[in-house]
């Protein structure tokens, strides 16, 4: 937003708390941010409010805005299909227009008698725009002082708590491939290299920051934390293993509440297991090694996954998601 002259009041890094325990621990901060947001809305008096994902916060703001007579638009549906599906009735009551980026969400909202807009996934545009100006393999390796060995990319997430849990397991799993491959960790923008080196301990790795697309564009294989990164990796056609492990308390609560068969966007969109998901106790170095051995060579399993990625791309439809939202927003708000 800042790049197009927006003026952020709060940065997302100050608002994103992962897991049930973490939310409770930061409840005072969340409530203070909600109060500030409501005050800003009252002072600015917008014709329309555009909310993006983040349901625990935004659905409360949607109710507040609706009570003020402000039209509420929601871009990127919260993942209520995963858990708390009854939030669909709140969305119907408090949201005027919903813009979805996952193909199955349109049929999901029909359960709540809502006709939502499927606009396609904005990642299609982001990756296409990147690829038009992508640097070469030689430039990438020179810039980051890498050698000519193929790259295994590690995307352990963006929060310290998840990186501390997952990165050591990832590095232990692939350590035996050190002569054949080089291991590159995609660093989160707000974290220093020293943090990653401390977490890695004796394991060898290289670290880059703010170059995730460059890394995926050059990677031969990837170990990826669940979330948007799994879809990005698939759209770059990089074979992957999905790795997730959180605090035991948060995991046990989530296990009882979540109503989906998969945690990665790739598998959810395709409605089948395209990529292996190693979750919680299944995330071990041995299990990762089994998957790496299966996919790292140019055999039938690797080819099958890359072929499924092509089907995934087709299923997401055409690009232009944000432009469609802007057009629909202006038209519906004018009406």
C-alpha positions as CSV (number, residue, x, y, z in Angstrom):
1,X,0.0,0.0,0.0
2,X,2.8,2.4,0.8
3,X,4.1,1.9,-2.7
4,X,0.9,3.4,-4.2
5,X,0.8,6.3,-1.7
6,X,-1.1,4.6,1.0
7,X,-0.4,5.6,4.6
8,X,-0.4,2.5,6.9
9,X,-1.4,3.2,10.4
10,X,-0.3,-0.2,11.6
11,X,2.0,-2.7,9.9
12,X,0.7,-6.2,9.5
13,X,3.8,-7.6,11.3
14,X,2.5,-5.8,14.5
15,X,-0.9,-7.5,14.2
16,X,-0.2,-11.1,13.1
17,X,-0.4,-13.5,15.9
18,X,-0.3,-17.2,15.1
19,X,-2.1,-19.9,17.2
20,X,-4.6,-19.8,20.0
21,X,-2.2,-19.4,22.8
22,X,-0.4,-16.5,21.0
23,X,-3.7,-14.7,20.4
24,X,-4.7,-14.9,24.1
25,X,-1.3,-13.7,25.1
26,X,-1.6,-10.6,22.9
27,X,-5.3,-9.9,23.4
28,X,-4.8,-6.5,25.0
29,X,-2.8,-5.3,21.9
30,X,-5.5,-6.7,19.6
31,X,-8.3,-4.9,21.4
32,X,-6.3,-1.6,21.4
33,X,-5.8,-1.9,17.7
34,X,-9.5,-2.6,17.1
35,X,-10.4,0.5,19.1
36,X,-8.0,2.6,17.1
37,X,-9.3,1.2,13.8
38,X,-12.9,2.1,14.7
39,X,-11.9,5.6,15.6
40,X,-10.1,6.1,12.3
41,X,-13.2,4.9,10.5
42,X,-15.4,7.5,12.3
43,X,-13.0,10.3,11.6
44,X,-12.4,9.4,7.9
45,X,-16.1,8.6,7.1
46,X,-15.4,6.5,4.0
47,X,-18.0,5.7,1.4
48,X,-16.9,2.1,1.4
49,X,-14.7,0.0,3.6
50,X,-12.5,-2.7,2.0
51,X,-11.5,-5.5,4.4
52,X,-8.8,-8.1,3.6
53,X,-8.8,-11.6,5.2
54,X,-8.0,-11.5,9.0
55,X,-11.5,-12.6,10.2
56,X,-11.1,-12.4,13.9
57,X,-10.4,-8.7,13.6
58,X,-12.2,-7.7,10.4
59,X,-15.6,-9.3,11.0
60,X,-15.9,-7.2,14.1
61,X,-14.9,-4.1,12.1
62,X,-17.4,-5.1,9.4
63,X,-20.3,-5.2,12.0
64,X,-19.2,-1.8,13.3
65,X,-19.0,-0.2,9.8
66,X,-22.4,-1.6,8.8
67,X,-23.9,0.0,11.9
68,X,-22.5,3.3,10.7
69,X,-24.1,2.9,7.3
70,X,-20.9,2.2,5.5
71,X,-20.8,-0.3,2.6
72,X,-18.5,-3.2,3.4
73,X,-16.5,-5.0,0.8
74,X,-14.4,-8.0,1.7
75,X,-11.4,-8.9,-0.6
76,X,-9.9,-12.4,0.0
77,X,-12.4,-14.4,2.0
78,X,-11.4,-15.5,5.5
79,X,-10.9,-19.2,5.6
80,X,-14.2,-20.0,7.3
81,X,-14.5,-23.1,5.2
82,X,-11.7,-24.5,7.4
83,X,-13.2,-23.8,10.7
84,X,-15.9,-21.6,12.3
85,X,-18.2,-22.1,9.3
86,X,-21.0,-20.4,11.1
87,X,-19.2,-17.2,10.5
88,X,-20.8,-17.4,7.1
89,X,-24.0,-16.0,8.5
90,X,-22.2,-13.1,10.1
91,X,-20.6,-12.4,6.7
92,X,-24.0,-12.5,5.0
93,X,-25.3,-10.0,7.6
94,X,-22.5,-7.5,7.7
95,X,-20.7,-7.7,4.3
96,X,-22.2,-6.2,1.1
97,X,-19.8,-7.8,-1.4
98,X,-17.4,-10.7,-1.0
99,X,-14.5,-11.2,-3.5
100,X,-13.0,-14.7,-3.4
101,X,-9.7,-15.9,-4.7
102,X,-10.1,-19.7,-4.4
103,X,-12.4,-21.5,-6.9
104,X,-14.2,-23.6,-4.4
105,X,-15.3,-20.6,-2.2
106,X,-18.1,-19.6,-4.6
107,X,-20.0,-22.9,-4.1
108,X,-19.2,-22.8,-0.3
109,X,-20.9,-19.5,0.2
110,X,-24.1,-20.7,-1.6
111,X,-24.7,-22.6,1.7
112,X,-25.3,-19.2,3.2
113,X,-27.4,-17.9,0.3
114,X,-24.6,-15.6,-0.8
115,X,-23.6,-14.9,-4.4
116,X,-20.0,-14.0,-4.1
117,X,-17.5,-13.0,-6.8
118,X,-14.7,-15.3,-7.8
119,X,-12.0,-13.0,-9.2
120,X,-9.1,-15.4,-9.6
121,X,-5.9,-15.5,-7.5
122,X,-3.7,-12.4,-7.3
123,X,-0.6,-14.6,-7.2
124,X,-1.0,-15.3,-10.9
125,X,-0.4,-11.7,-11.6
126,X,2.4,-11.3,-9.1
127,X,4.3,-14.2,-10.5
128,X,3.7,-13.3,-14.1
129,X,4.9,-9.7,-13.4
130,X,8.0,-11.1,-11.7
131,X,8.9,-13.5,-14.5
132,X,8.8,-10.7,-17.1
133,X,11.8,-9.1,-15.3
134,X,13.4,-12.1,-13.6
135,X,17.1,-12.1,-13.2
136,X,19.1,-15.0,-14.7
137,X,20.4,-18.0,-12.8
138,X,24.0,-16.6,-13.2
139,X,23.0,-13.2,-11.8
140,X,21.2,-14.7,-8.9
141,X,24.2,-17.0,-7.9
142,X,26.7,-14.2,-8.3
143,X,24.6,-11.7,-6.3
144,X,24.3,-14.2,-3.4
145,X,27.8,-15.8,-3.7
146,X,26.4,-19.3,-4.6
147,X,28.0,-22.1,-6.5
148,X,26.7,-24.0,-9.4
149,X,25.1,-26.9,-7.5
150,X,21.3,-27.2,-7.8
151,X,19.3,-25.5,-5.0
152,X,17.1,-26.9,-2.3
153,X,15.0,-23.9,-1.1
154,X,13.9,-23.8,2.6
155,X,10.8,-21.7,3.4
156,X,10.4,-22.1,7.2
157,X,7.9,-19.3,7.7
158,X,8.1,-15.7,8.9
159,X,7.6,-16.0,12.6
160,X,10.4,-16.8,15.1
161,X,8.4,-19.4,16.9
162,X,7.7,-21.5,13.8
163,X,11.2,-21.1,12.4
164,X,12.8,-22.3,15.6
165,X,10.7,-25.5,15.5
166,X,10.9,-26.3,11.8
167,X,14.2,-25.1,10.4
168,X,16.4,-27.5,12.4
169,X,14.3,-30.5,11.3
170,X,14.5,-29.4,7.7
171,X,18.3,-28.9,7.8
172,X,18.8,-32.2,9.5
173,X,16.7,-34.0,6.9
174,X,18.6,-32.7,3.9
175,X,22.1,-32.7,5.4
176,X,23.1,-35.9,3.6
177,X,22.6,-34.1,0.2
178,X,25.2,-31.4,1.0
179,X,27.7,-32.6,-1.6
180,X,25.1,-32.6,-4.4
181,X,22.9,-29.5,-3.5
182,X,23.2,-26.2,-1.8
183,X,20.6,-25.2,0.8
184,X,19.2,-21.7,0.7
185,X,16.9,-20.3,3.4
186,X,14.4,-17.6,2.4
187,X,14.7,-15.1,5.2
188,X,11.7,-13.1,6.5
189,X,12.2,-9.4,5.9
190,X,12.0,-8.5,9.7
191,X,14.6,-11.1,10.8
192,X,18.4,-10.9,10.7
193,X,20.7,-13.6,9.3
194,X,22.2,-14.1,12.8
195,X,18.9,-15.4,14.0
196,X,18.8,-18.1,11.3
197,X,22.4,-19.0,11.9
198,X,21.8,-19.4,15.6
199,X,18.7,-21.7,14.9
200,X,20.7,-23.7,12.3
201,X,23.5,-24.5,14.7
202,X,26.1,-26.8,13.1
203,X,24.0,-27.3,9.9
204,X,25.3,-25.7,6.7
205,X,23.0,-23.3,4.9
206,X,23.0,-20.0,3.0
207,X,20.5,-17.2,3.7
208,X,18.9,-14.6,1.5
209,X,16.3,-12.0,2.3
210,X,13.6,-10.3,0.2
211,X,14.4,-12.6,-2.8
212,X,11.9,-15.4,-2.3
213,X,10.7,-15.4,-5.9
214,X,14.3,-15.3,-7.2
215,X,14.9,-18.3,-5.0
216,X,11.9,-20.3,-6.2
217,X,12.6,-19.4,-9.8
218,X,16.0,-21.1,-9.4
219,X,15.1,-23.9,-7.0
220,X,15.2,-27.6,-7.9
221,X,13.2,-28.6,-4.8
222,X,11.7,-27.0,-1.7
223,X,10.6,-27.6,1.8
224,X,7.8,-25.2,2.6
225,X,5.7,-24.2,5.6
226,X,2.0,-24.4,4.9
227,X,0.2,-21.3,3.7
228,X,0.5,-19.1,0.6
229,X,4.1,-20.2,0.1
230,X,2.9,-23.7,-0.9
231,X,0.9,-22.2,-3.8
232,X,3.7,-19.9,-4.8
233,X,6.1,-22.8,-4.9
234,X,3.6,-24.8,-7.1
235,X,3.1,-21.9,-9.5
236,X,6.9,-21.8,-10.0
237,X,6.6,-25.6,-10.7
238,X,9.0,-26.5,-7.9
239,X,8.4,-30.0,-6.4
240,X,7.9,-29.6,-2.6
241,X,7.1,-31.1,0.7
242,X,4.8,-29.2,3.0
243,X,6.1,-28.9,6.6
244,X,4.0,-27.8,9.6
245,X,4.6,-28.1,13.3
246,X,3.3,-25.7,15.9
247,X,2.9,-25.6,19.7
248,X,1.3,-28.8,21.0
249,X,-1.6,-26.9,22.7
250,X,-2.5,-24.9,19.5
251,X,-2.2,-28.0,17.4
252,X,-4.5,-30.1,19.6
253,X,-7.1,-27.3,19.6
254,X,-6.9,-26.8,15.9
255,X,-7.1,-30.6,15.2
256,X,-10.5,-30.6,17.0
257,X,-11.9,-27.6,15.2
258,X,-10.6,-27.6,11.6
259,X,-12.9,-29.2,9.1
260,X,-10.7,-29.7,6.1
261,X,-8.8,-32.7,4.7
262,X,-5.6,-30.7,3.8
263,X,-3.7,-27.8,5.1
264,X,-1.8,-26.7,1.9
265,X,-3.5,-24.5,-0.7
266,X,-2.3,-26.8,-3.4
267,X,-4.1,-29.8,-2.1
268,X,-7.2,-27.8,-1.1
269,X,-7.7,-26.3,-4.5
270,X,-7.1,-29.6,-6.3
271,X,-9.1,-31.5,-3.7
272,X,-6.6,-34.3,-3.6
273,X,-3.0,-34.9,-2.3
274,X,-0.7,-33.4,-4.9
275,X,2.0,-32.5,-2.4
276,X,2.9,-34.5,0.7
277,X,1.9,-32.8,4.0
278,X,4.0,-33.7,7.0
279,X,2.1,-32.3,10.0
280,X,3.1,-32.1,13.7
281,X,4.4,-35.5,14.8
282,X,4.8,-36.6,11.2
283,X,7.3,-33.8,10.6
284,X,10.5,-35.7,11.2
285,X,13.9,-35.7,9.4
286,X,13.4,-39.3,8.4
287,X,9.9,-38.6,6.8
288,X,11.3,-35.6,5.0
289,X,14.2,-37.6,3.6
290,X,11.8,-40.2,2.3
291,X,9.9,-37.5,0.3
292,X,13.1,-35.9,-0.9
293,X,14.5,-39.2,-2.1
294,X,11.3,-39.8,-4.0
295,X,11.1,-36.4,-5.7
296,X,14.6,-35.0,-6.1
297,X,15.5,-37.1,-9.1
298,X,13.8,-36.7,-12.5
299,X,11.6,-39.7,-12.1
300,X,7.8,-40.4,-12.5
301,X,6.8,-39.0,-9.1
302,X,8.5,-35.7,-9.8
303,X,7.0,-35.5,-13.3
304,X,3.5,-36.3,-11.9
305,X,3.7,-33.5,-9.4
306,X,4.8,-30.9,-12.0
307,X,2.0,-32.1,-14.3
308,X,-0.5,-31.6,-11.4
309,X,0.9,-28.0,-11.0
310,X,-0.2,-27.3,-14.6
311,X,-3.7,-28.5,-13.8
312,X,-3.7,-26.3,-10.7
313,X,-2.7,-23.2,-12.8
314,X,-5.6,-23.9,-15.2
315,X,-8.0,-24.3,-12.3
316,X,-7.1,-20.9,-10.9
317,X,-8.3,-19.2,-14.1
318,X,-7.1,-16.0,-15.6
319,X,-5.2,-13.2,-13.9
320,X,-6.3,-9.7,-13.1
321,X,-7.9,-10.4,-9.7
322,X,-7.2,-7.0,-8.2
323,X,-8.3,-5.1,-11.3
324,X,-11.6,-7.1,-11.2
325,X,-12.1,-6.2,-7.6
326,X,-11.5,-2.5,-8.2
327,X,-14.0,-2.5,-11.1
328,X,-16.6,-4.4,-9.2
329,X,-16.1,-2.3,-6.1
330,X,-16.6,1.0,-8.0
331,X,-19.7,-0.4,-9.9
332,X,-21.4,-1.9,-6.9
333,X,-20.7,1.0,-4.6
334,X,-21.9,3.5,-7.2
335,X,-25.2,1.5,-7.5
